[in-house]
Amino acid sequence: MQVKTDFPYPVREIEHMLIPLSDGTRLAARIWLPEGAEQAPVPAILEYLPYRKSDGTAPRDALTHPYFAGHGYASVRVDMRGNGESDGLMEDEYLPLEQSDALEVIDWIANQPWCTGKLGMMGISWGGFNSLQLAAHKPEPLKAIITLCSTDDRYTDDIHYKGGCLLNENLAWAATMLSFSAAPPDPRLVGDEWRAMWQERLDEMPLLAETWLSHQHRDEYWKQGSINTDYTDIEAAVYTIGGWGDAYKNTVGRMMENLSCPRKALIGPWIHKYPHFAVPNPAIGFLQEALRWWDHWLKGEENGVMDEPSATFYLQDSLPPKTMYAERPGRWVQTDGWPASDVEIHQMSLSESGLSDNARQGQQALARPVVVDSPLTAGRHQGEYCAIWFGPDLPADQRLDDALAVCFDSEPLEAPLDILGKPKVTLTLASDQTCGQLAVRLSDVQPDGQVARITYGVLNLTLRDHDTPQTLVPGEPIEVELELDMAGYRIPAGHRLRVALATANFPMVWPAARRAALTLQPGLQSLALPVFTGEAVANPFEAPESAPPANISEQREAKPSRSVVEDVATGEITTIVADDLGAMTFEDTGMRVEHRCTERYTAHPEDADRTRAEIVWHYRAGRDQHGRDTALGETTPGQFDIRVESHYRMRCDAENFYLEAEQIAWEDDREVHRRDWQRTVPRTAV
């Protein structure tokens, strides 16, 4: 990435400003302005997050916000209430209060002397969610957004549930927020008030896993903040961006299909990161692309950004399976909108002969019943639901998981096949229990036998429509349609396609209440494969650029890891995810921060009641007395030293989930807070 310093405008930073809200709460903001903006106002770009502007997102903020300011924008980074140096408490994610606060922030920014009154909003993940949510409120100043790795449906495509199955990420993210939300405001910025603010946050800490686990189907809780309840609410221009290595790629196609506002789409090879520094490469000049978007919608420049094909995708080449890639070879393609005219549906059949191509081999029905009955430990090589920490989070070789599944293989392909879109399986099956899970993987079987997962889907058969629990009748056939995640992938000639069917996918999803075998019924069982028929284009993006990185020293390198342990006596399988995020010091302010986490997920092959999870986060932050503050040009004020340990545990039986949590905080090695939770949540749908 090329670091730029020669911007068209000199940049002035306001490190800490408090934005007043109507209820007396003040939200902390960090603002980058072009010099002279008070005399010659500029449009503004807002990023609104809970992740602490002073340290949490400061490394990536340094790359991005000064770049926008240097090109003639007021770039504003605001912490939500209850986070960073902002007042108040945060009770949950995406609440109406969070949105109403942001509407006041937008109004405040639009009325500043340095702002023209026009705003854009941008964000990845949480910030991508609320960019959509705020656009749906139609605030007059908000003219355009860039939403990355976000969702239009909080139930079906977030970190809580997938296909009606409970994701273990639901617990993992609750544990993450239990730790992140325990971070204190910086004493250097808020003074002696910091300790009381921190203590109040600890005392009022919500148990988010209980809240999320109490809503097991798509009810009003999830519909609030999901823009798919009425896509026409959004009138601002939307640029929606995702990555094939990220969990949120399905949103891109749905929004292109359903939004009526001006819109563009982009999916690259990346994990859950901004595309100018994401992996796998190729990273792109995202900031230059964003500037073209802002220049058109906020400054009225006719720069051609809306005259180009509206959707751009990266078709990844086949590679041997690996849990993280530095680079994914491939090619860029573009379409005029989505669904695209140059994507055709290729029909295939699952039968005794494998995966048949209907165009060449004719439609083939399954002649006899086929039982799919995986142990509850199946799925250990599926990787993380959302690859975020640059660790070994992508799916590994699928051969071991496929050994616990029923597989249907095609003949070796005679020509390359470009998949672009969401494959769909249509199956008729019966469960031998009143519950059941279906996991479907589409994979690239390589000539040497390695198996690379292309895409997948999971389905809780008692929540086939996501909205209404439907108990299964044992032995009674049902027809299910399951769309797999959107994919962009080229399978070479000589490789085979594989559809693998399993009845568990642990530890990505929590098992059903009982181990259930599924029987595919005789008759047609099909795969609809979206195939791109167009041509590749030259890379439409410039090379990555950024502003200078933050002045950070590293005391401990980040070392994410993932391992699987088998107890050969009991058959239990435990997956251990160790996300050591390292230790660092922000040299300009003297702030030092360190995070590390260990997640353990255990399942028994037969007994669903023995499923359990445990997550521990360690957080420490502080500032030494004699640090230097480059920004203030003096010895650093605000000496402090705190640490927090946060624990989450969950187990189950057929009727209930049992949650336990604990949080302990120390200041200067003196315990100042301890809180325990024990909750029972009925299993109503999962």
C-alpha positions in Angstrom: 0.0 0.0 0.0 1.4 3.4 -1.0 1.4 5.9 1.9 0.4 9.4 0.7 1.3 12.7 2.4 0.9 15.1 -0.6 -2.8 15.8 -0.3 -4.5 18.6 -2.1 -5.5 20.1 1.3 -3.5 20.3 4.5 -5.2 18.4 7.3 -6.1 19.6 10.8 -7.1 17.1 13.4 -9.5 17.7 16.3 -8.6 14.8 18.5 -11.5 15.0 20.9 -14.8 16.9 20.7 -18.1 16.2 22.5 -21.3 16.3 20.5 -24.3 17.2 22.7 -27.5 15.3 22.3 -31.0 16.4 23.3 -31.1 14.2 26.5 -27.8 15.7 27.8 -25.6 12.8 26.7 -22.4 13.8 24.9 -20.8 11.6 22.2 -17.1 11.8 21.7 -15.8 12.5 18.2 -12.5 12.7 16.4 -12.6 15.0 13.4 -10.2 15.6 10.5 -10.7 18.8 8.6 -9.2 20.4 5.5 -7.5 23.6 6.5 -9.8 26.5 5.8 -13.0 24.5 6.0 -14.6 27.1 8.3 -14.2 29.7 5.5 -14.9 27.3 2.6 -17.2 24.6 3.9 -16.9 21.0 2.7 -19.1 17.9 2.7 -18.7 15.5 5.7 -18.2 11.7 6.0 -19.4 10.0 9.2 -18.3 6.7 10.7 -20.2 5.8 13.8 -19.1 2.9 16.0 -18.8 1.5 19.5 -15.1 0.5 19.1 -13.3 3.5 20.7 -11.8 6.2 18.5 -8.8 6.7 20.8 -7.4 3.1 20.5 -9.8 0.5 19.2 -10.1 1.6 15.6 -7.3 4.2 15.7 -4.9 2.2 13.6 -7.3 1.9 10.6 -8.7 5.4 11.2 -5.3 6.8 10.7 -5.1 5.3 7.2 -8.5 6.4 6.1 -10.0 9.6 7.7 -7.0 12.0 7.1 -7.0 10.7 3.5 -10.6 11.9 3.0 -9.8 15.2 4.8 -6.8 15.8 2.6 -9.1 15.5 -0.5 -11.6 18.1 0.7 -14.0 16.4 3.2 -14.7 16.7 6.9 -14.1 13.2 8.2 -15.9 12.5 11.5 -15.4 9.4 13.6 -17.9 9.2 16.5 -18.1 6.7 19.4 -21.6 5.6 20.4 -23.0 6.2 23.8 -21.4 4.1 26.5 -18.2 3.6 24.5 -14.8 5.3 24.5 -15.1 8.8 25.9 -18.8 9.1 25.1 -21.3 9.4 28.0 -24.1 7.0 28.8 -24.5 3.2 28.6 -24.9 0.8 25.7 -27.6 -1.8 26.3 -27.5 -3.7 23.0 -26.6 -3.5 19.3 -28.6 -1.5 16.7 -31.3 -0.2 19.1 -33.6 2.6 18.1 -31.7 4.8 20.6 -28.5 4.1 18.7 -30.2 5.3 15.5 -31.8 8.3 17.1 -28.5 9.4 18.5 -27.0 9.1 15.1 -29.7 11.3 13.6 -28.8 14.0 16.1 -25.1 13.6 15.2 -25.9 14.0 11.5 -27.9 17.1 12.2 -25.1 18.5 14.4 -22.5 17.9 11.7 -24.6 19.4 8.9 -24.9 22.6 10.9 -21.2 23.1 11.7 -19.6 26.1 10.0 -17.1 23.7 8.2 -19.8 21.6 6.6 -21.8 22.3 3.4 -24.8 20.5 4.9 -24.2 17.4 2.8 -23.1 14.1 4.4 -22.0 10.6 3.4 -21.9 7.7 5.9 -19.4 4.8 5.7 -18.6 1.8 7.7 -17.7 -1.9 7.8 -19.6 -4.4 9.9 -21.4 -2.5 12.7 -20.7 0.8 10.8 -22.0 -0.8 7.6 -25.2 -1.9 9.4 -25.9 1.5 10.8 -25.1 3.2 7.6 -28.1 1.3 6.1 -30.2 1.8 9.2 -29.7 5.6 9.1 -30.2 5.8 5.4 -33.6 4.2 6.0 -34.6 7.1 8.2 -34.0 9.5 5.3 -32.2 12.3 7.1 -32.1 15.2 4.7 -28.3 15.8 4.8 -27.4 12.1 4.1 -27.0 11.8 0.4 -24.9 8.6 0.0 -23.4 5.7 1.9 -20.7 3.1 1.5 -21.7 0.0 3.4 -19.1 -2.8 3.7 -19.6 -6.4 5.1 -23.1 -5.6 6.4 -26.5 -7.0 6.3 -30.1 -6.2 5.3 -31.5 -9.0 7.5 -30.3 -9.1 11.1 -31.6 -12.7 11.6 -30.6 -14.6 8.5 -27.2 -12.9 7.8 -25.5 -11.8 11.0 -23.5 -13.5 13.7 -26.4 -14.9 15.6 -28.3 -17.4 13.4 -27.8 -18.9 9.9 -30.5 -20.9 8.2 -32.3 -20.9 11.5 -29.3 -22.6 13.2 -27.7 -21.1 16.3 -24.2 -19.9 15.4 -21.5 -20.3 18.0 -20.5 -16.8 16.9 -23.6 -15.6 18.8 -21.8 -16.6 22.1 -18.3 -15.6 20.8 -19.5 -12.1 19.8 -21.3 -11.6 23.1 -18.1 -12.5 24.9 -16.1 -10.1 22.7 -18.5 -7.3 23.5 -18.4 -8.2 27.2 -14.7 -7.5 27.0 -14.7 -4.6 24.5 -17.4 -2.8 26.5 -15.4 -3.0 29.7 -12.8 -0.6 28.3 -12.6 2.6 30.2 -12.7 6.2 28.8 -9.2 7.7 28.5 -8.4 9.7 31.7 -6.2 11.9 29.6 -9.4 13.1 27.7 -12.1 13.0 30.3 -10.1 13.7 33.5 -10.9 12.2 36.9 -14.4 11.4 35.8 -13.1 8.3 34.0 -13.2 6.1 37.0 -16.9 6.7 37.7 -17.8 6.3 34.0 -15.9 3.0 33.9 -17.5 1.7 37.1 -21.0 2.5 35.8 -20.3 0.6 32.6 -19.1 -2.4 34.5 -22.1 -2.3 36.9 -24.6 -2.0 34.1 -23.0 -4.5 31.7 -25.7 -6.3 29.6 -25.6 -10.0 29.2 -26.0 -9.9 25.4 -25.9 -13.6 24.8 -29.1 -14.0 26.9 -30.9 -11.3 24.8 -29.8 -12.8 21.5 -30.5 -16.4 22.6 -34.0 -15.4 23.7 -35.0 -14.6 20.1 -34.5 -17.9 18.2 -36.7 -17.1 15.2 -37.1 -14.0 13.1 -39.4 -11.9 15.3 -39.8 -8.2 15.7 -36.5 -8.0 17.6 -34.6 -8.9 14.5 -36.8 -7.0 12.1 -36.0 -3.8 13.9 -32.9 -2.5 12.1 -33.3 -4.9 9.1 -33.8 -2.8 6.0 -35.3 -5.7 4.1 -38.6 -5.0 5.9 -39.0 -2.2 3.3 -36.2 -1.6 0.9 -37.9 1.5 -0.5 -37.1 3.3 2.8 -33.6 4.0 1.4 -33.3 6.9 -1.1 -29.7 7.8 -0.6 -27.2 6.3 -3.0 -25.7 3.0 -1.8 -22.4 1.4 -2.6 -22.5 -2.1 -1.1 -19.2 -4.0 -0.8 -18.3 -7.5 0.4 -15.6 -10.2 0.3 -15.7 -13.9 -0.6 -13.8 -14.6 2.6 -16.4 -12.7 4.7 -19.7 -13.8 6.2 -21.8 -11.0 4.7 -21.5 -11.4 1.0 -25.1 -12.5 0.5 -26.3 -9.0 1.3 -24.7 -7.5 -1.8 -26.8 -9.4 -4.3 -30.0 -8.9 -2.4 -29.6 -5.2 -2.1 -28.7 -4.8 -5.7 -31.9 -6.7 -6.6 -34.2 -5.0 -4.2 -33.1 -1.4 -3.6 -34.7 1.2 -5.8 -32.1 4.0 -5.0 -29.0 4.6 -7.1 -26.6 1.7 -6.2 -23.3 -0.1 -7.0 -21.9 -3.3 -5.8 -18.4 -4.9 -5.4 -17.2 -8.2 -4.0 -13.5 -9.0 -3.9 -11.5 -11.9 -2.5 -11.2 -10.4 1.0 -12.0 -11.4 4.6 -13.8 -9.0 7.0 -11.6 -5.9 6.4 -11.5 -2.7 4.4 -10.4 -3.5 0.8 -7.3 -1.2 0.9 -5.6 -3.4 3.5 -7.5 -6.7 3.4 -6.3 -10.1 2.6 -6.2 -12.1 0.5 -4.7 -9.9 -2.1 -5.4 -8.3 -4.5 -6.2 -5.4 -2.3 -7.5 -2.4 -4.2 -7.5 1.4 -4.1 -10.6 1.5 -2.0 -10.0 5.1 -0.8 -9.7 6.4 -4.4 -12.9 4.5 -5.3 -14.7 6.0 -2.3 -13.5 9.5 -3.3 -15.1 9.0 -6.7 -18.3 8.0 -5.0 -18.2 11.0 -2.6 -17.2 13.4 -5.3 -20.2 12.5 -7.4 -22.8 12.3 -4.7 -21.6 15.0 -2.3 -19.9 17.5 -4.6 -21.9 16.9 -7.8 -18.9 16.0 -10.0 -19.7 14.1 -13.2 -16.8 11.7 -13.0 -18.5 8.7 -14.6 -18.8 6.6 -11.4 -22.5 5.9 -12.2 -21.9 5.3 -15.9 -19.9 2.1 -15.4 -21.3 -1.4 -15.0 -23.0 -1.4 -11.6 -21.6 -4.6 -10.2 -18.0 -5.8 -10.1 -17.0 -9.2 -8.9 -13.7 -11.1 -8.5 -13.8 -14.7 -9.7 -11.3 -16.6 -7.6 -9.1 -19.3 -9.3 -9.0 -22.8 -7.8 -6.2 -23.2 -5.2 -5.3 -26.1 -2.8 -7.3 -25.6 0.4 -5.7 -23.5 3.0 -6.9 -21.8 6.2 -5.7 -18.4 5.1 -4.3 -17.1 1.9 -2.0 -14.2 1.3 -3.3 -13.9 -2.3 -6.0 -15.4 -4.4 -5.3 -15.4 -8.2 -8.4 -14.7 -10.3 -10.0 -12.2 -12.6 -12.4 -9.3 -12.4 -15.8 -9.4 -14.1 -18.6 -6.8 -14.3 -22.3 -7.0 -14.8 -25.1 -4.5 -15.4 -27.0 -5.0 -12.2 -28.0 -8.1 -10.3 -29.4 -10.6 -11.2 -27.2 -10.4 -14.2 -28.1 -11.3 -17.8 -24.8 -13.1 -18.3 -25.4 -15.5 -15.4 -27.2 -18.7 -16.4 -28.7 -21.4 -14.2 -27.1 -24.8 -14.8 -29.3 -27.6 -13.6 -27.7 -30.7 -12.0 -29.1 -33.9 -10.3 -28.0 -35.8 -7.2 -28.3 -39.5 -8.0 -26.6 -42.9 -7.6 -24.2 -42.0 -10.3 -23.1 -38.9 -8.4 -23.7 -35.3 -9.5 -25.1 -35.3 -13.0 -25.1 -32.5 -15.5 -28.7 -32.4 -16.8 -27.7 -30.7 -20.1 -25.3 -33.6 -20.9 -26.5 -36.6 -19.0 -30.2 -35.8 -18.6 -32.2 -35.3 -15.4 -31.6 -38.3 -13.1 -33.8 -39.2 -10.1 -32.6 -40.9 -7.0 -33.7 -44.5 -7.3 -33.6 -45.5 -3.6 -33.5 -43.8 -0.2 -30.2 -42.5 1.0 -29.5 -42.0 4.7 -27.5 -39.0 5.9 -26.4 -39.4 9.5 -23.4 -37.5 10.6 -22.0 -37.5 14.2 -22.6 -34.3 16.0 -18.9 -33.6 15.9 -18.9 -33.3 12.0 -17.8 -30.0 10.6 -14.5 -29.3 12.4 -12.7 -28.2 9.2 -15.3 -25.5 8.1 -13.4 -22.6 9.7 -14.8 -19.5 11.3 -18.2 -18.2 10.4 -16.6 -14.8 9.9 -12.9 -14.5 9.2 -11.8 -11.3 10.9 -8.5 -11.5 12.8 -6.1 -12.6 9.9 -5.8 -16.0 11.6 -6.4 -19.6 10.2 -10.1 -18.9 9.8 -10.9 -20.2 6.3 -12.0 -23.8 5.6 -9.3 -26.4 5.5 -9.2 -29.5 3.3 -12.7 -31.0 3.3 -11.8 -34.6 3.0 -12.1 -35.4 6.7 -15.5 -33.7 7.0 -16.7 -35.3 3.7 -15.9 -38.7 5.2 -18.8 -38.0 7.7 -21.2 -36.9 4.9 -22.9 -38.3 1.9 -21.2 -37.0 -1.2 -22.3 -36.6 -4.8 -19.4 -36.0 -7.3 -19.6 -34.9 -10.9 -17.5 -36.3 -13.7 -14.3 -34.4 -14.4 -15.2 -31.1 -16.0 -14.4 -30.9 -19.7 -14.1 -27.1 -19.6 -13.6 -24.5 -16.9 -16.8 -23.5 -15.1 -17.3 -20.0 -13.6 -19.7 -19.9 -10.7 -21.1 -16.5 -9.8 -24.1 -16.3 -7.5 -25.9 -18.5 -5.0 -26.2 -22.2 -5.8 -29.4 -23.8 -4.6 -30.3 -27.3 -3.6 -33.8 -28.7 -3.7 -34.2 -31.9 -1.7 -37.0 -34.1 -0.5 -36.1 -35.7 2.8 -37.4 -37.0 6.1 -36.0 -36.9 9.7 -36.2 -39.7 12.2 -36.7 -37.1 14.9 -38.9 -34.0 15.5 -35.8 -31.9 14.8 -32.9 -31.9 12.4 -30.1 -30.0 10.8 -28.9 -30.0 7.2 -25.5 -28.8 6.1 -24.7 -28.6 2.4 -21.2 -27.9 1.0 -20.3 -27.3 -2.7 -16.6 -28.1 -3.2 -13.9 -28.3 -5.8 -12.4 -31.8 -5.9 -8.9 -31.5 -7.3 -7.1 -34.1 -9.3 -4.8 -35.0 -6.4 -7.7 -35.6 -4.1 -7.7 -32.4 -2.1 -11.1 -30.8 -1.6 -11.5 -27.0 -1.4 -14.9 -25.7 -0.2 -16.5 -23.3 -2.7 -19.6 -22.4 -0.6 -22.0 -23.8 1.9 -25.4 -23.5 3.6 -27.0 -24.8 6.7 -30.7 -25.2 7.6 -32.6 -25.8 10.8 -35.4 -28.0 9.5 -37.8 -26.8 12.2 -37.2 -23.2 11.0 -37.4 -23.6 7.3 -39.0 -20.2 6.8 -37.0 -18.6 9.6 -40.2 -17.0 11.0 -42.3 -19.8 12.4 -41.1 -22.9 14.2 -42.5 -26.1 12.7 -41.9 -29.4 14.6 -41.1 -32.2 12.2 -43.1 -35.4 12.0 -40.6 -38.3 12.2 -40.6 -40.2 8.9 -42.7 -37.6 7.0 -41.1 -36.3 3.9 -40.7 -32.5 3.4 -39.3 -30.6 0.5 -36.6 -28.0 1.3 -34.9 -25.4 -0.8 -31.5 -24.2 0.6 -29.6 -21.3 -1.0 -25.9 -21.6 -0.4 -23.8 -18.6 0.2 -23.0 -16.4 -2.8 -19.7 -17.4 -4.5 -17.4 -16.3 -7.3 -15.1 -19.2 -8.3 -13.6 -20.7 -11.4 -13.3 -24.5 -11.4 -10.7 -25.7 -14.0 -11.2 -28.5 -16.5 -10.3 -31.9 -15.0 -11.7 -31.0 -11.6 -14.9 -32.4 -10.1 -17.8 -30.7 -8.4 -18.9 -32.2 -5.1 -22.1 -31.7 -3.2 -21.7 -33.0 0.4 -24.7 -33.5 2.7 -24.3 -33.7 6.5 -26.5 -33.4 9.5 -24.1 -31.4 11.7 -21.7 -28.6 11.2 -19.9 -28.1 14.6 -18.4 -25.9 15.9 -19.8 -23.4 13.4 -23.4 -24.1 14.5 -24.7 -25.5 17.8 -26.2 -29.0 17.3 -29.9 -29.7 17.3 -31.6 -30.9 20.5 -31.0 -34.5 19.4 -28.9 -36.3 16.8 -31.2 -36.8 13.8 -30.7 -38.9 10.7 -32.1 -37.6 7.4 -33.3 -39.8 4.6 -33.2 -38.5 1.0 -36.4 -39.8 -0.7 -36.4 -41.5 -4.1 -37.0 -39.0 -6.8 -35.5 -35.8 -8.1 -32.8 -34.1 -5.9 -31.3 -31.1 -7.6 -28.7 -28.5 -7.7 -29.2 -25.2 -9.5 -25.7 -23.7 -10.3 -25.3 -20.1 -11.4 -22.7 -19.9 -14.2 -21.2 -16.7 -15.4 -20.9 -16.6 -19.2 -19.4 -13.2 -19.8 -15.8 -12.1 -20.2 -13.2 -10.8 -17.8 -12.2 -7.2 -17.6 -8.9 -5.4 -16.8 -8.6 -4.6 -13.1 -10.9 -1.5 -12.8 -9.2 -0.3 -9.6 -6.1 1.7 -8.8 -3.4 0.4 -6.4 -4.1 0.8 -2.7 -3.3 4.2 -1.1 -3.6 5.5 2.5 -2.6 8.2 4.8 0.4 7.6 7.1 -0.1 4.9 9.7 -0.5 5.6 13.3 2.6 5.8 15.5 2.4 2.4 17.2 5.0 0.2 18.8 4.3 -3.5 19.3 5.2 -5.2 22.5 3.6 -8.6 21.6 2.8 -9.8 18.1 -0.7 -10.9 17.4 -0.8 -14.7 17.0 -4.2 -16.1 16.2 -4.4 -19.9 16.2 -6.9 -22.7 15.8 -6.5 -26.4 16.9 -8.7 -29.5 17.2 -8.3 -32.0 20.0 -10.0 -35.4 20.1 -10.6 -37.4 23.2 -10.3 -40.9 21.8 -11.8 -42.4 25.0 -15.1 -40.5 24.8 -15.1 -39.4 21.2 -15.5 -35.8 22.2 -14.0 -33.2 19.9 -12.9 -29.8 21.1 -12.0 -26.9 18.8 -9.8 -24.3 20.5 -9.6 -20.8 18.9 -6.8 -18.7 20.5 -7.0 -15.1 19.3 -4.1 -13.3 20.8 -4.5 -9.8 19.4 -1.1 -8.7 20.8 0.0 -5.8 22.9 0.8 -2.3 21.6 1.5 1.3 22.6 0.2 4.4 20.9 3.3 6.4 21.1 1.7 9.8 20.5 -0.5 9.4 23.5 1.2 6.8 25.7 -1.8 4.5 25.7 -1.0 0.9 25.9 -3.5 -1.8 25.1 -3.5 -5.6 24.9 -6.2 -8.2 24.2 -6.2 -12.0 24.1 -9.0 -14.6 24.0 -9.4 -18.3 24.1 -12.6 -20.1 22.9 -13.3 -23.8 23.5 -16.2 -25.6 21.8 -16.8 -29.3 22.7 -19.3 -31.8 21.2 -19.9 -35.5 21.6 -20.7 -37.5 18.5 -24.0 -38.9 19.9 -25.1 -36.9 22.9 -26.3 -33.4 22.1 -26.6 -32.6 25.8 -22.9 -32.8 26.2 -22.3 -29.8 23.9 -20.6 -26.9 25.7 -18.6 -23.8 25.1 -16.3 -21.6 27.2 -14.8 -18.3 26.2 -12.3 -16.2 28.2 -11.1 -12.7 27.3 -8.2 -10.8 28.9 -8.0 -7.1 28.4 -5.4 -4.6 29.8 -4.9 -0.9 29.2 -3.0 1.9 30.8 -0.5 4.7 30.6 2.8 5.1 32.4 3.4 8.3 34.3 6.3 9.5 32.2 5.0 8.8 28.7 5.2 11.5 26.1 2.2 13.0 24.4 3.3 14.2 21.0 -0.1 15.8 20.3 0.0 17.9 23.5 3.8 18.4 23.5 4.1 17.6 27.2 4.4 14.7 29.6 1.4 12.5 29.3 -1.4 13.1 31.8 -3.9 10.4 32.7 -1.8 7.7 34.2 -3.8 4.6 34.9 -3.5 0.8 34.8 -6.6 -1.5 34.5 -7.3 -5.0 33.5 -10.4 -7.0 33.0 -11.1 -10.8 32.7 -14.4 -11.8 31.1 -15.8 -15.3 31.1 -18.7 -16.9 29.2 -19.9 -20.5 29.4 -22.8 -22.3 27.8 -24.2 -25.8 27.9 -27.6 -27.3 27.1 -30.1 -30.1 27.3 -33.0 -30.8 25.0 -35.2 -28.1 26.8 -32.8 -25.3 27.8 -29.6 -23.4 27.3 -27.6 -22.7 30.4 -25.5 -19.5 30.4 -22.9 -18.5 33.0 -20.8 -15.4 32.9 -18.3 -13.6 35.1 -16.4 -10.4 34.8 -13.6 -9.2 37.1 -11.8 -5.9 36.9 -8.7 -4.6 38.6 -7.2 -1.1 38.9 -3.5 -1.0 39.9 -3.8 -4.8 40.7 -6.6 -4.1 43.2 -9.9 -5.8 42.5 -12.6 -3.1 42.0 -15.4 -5.1 40.4 -16.8 -8.6 40.2 -20.1 -9.7 38.7 -21.6 -13.1 38.0 -24.6 -14.1 35.8 -26.5 -17.4 35.6 -29.3 -17.7 33.2 -31.6 -20.4 31.8 -33.0 -19.8 28.3 -35.6 -22.2 26.9 -35.0 -23.9 23.6 -38.0 -22.7 21.5 -36.7 -23.2 18.0 -33.1 -24.3 17.9 
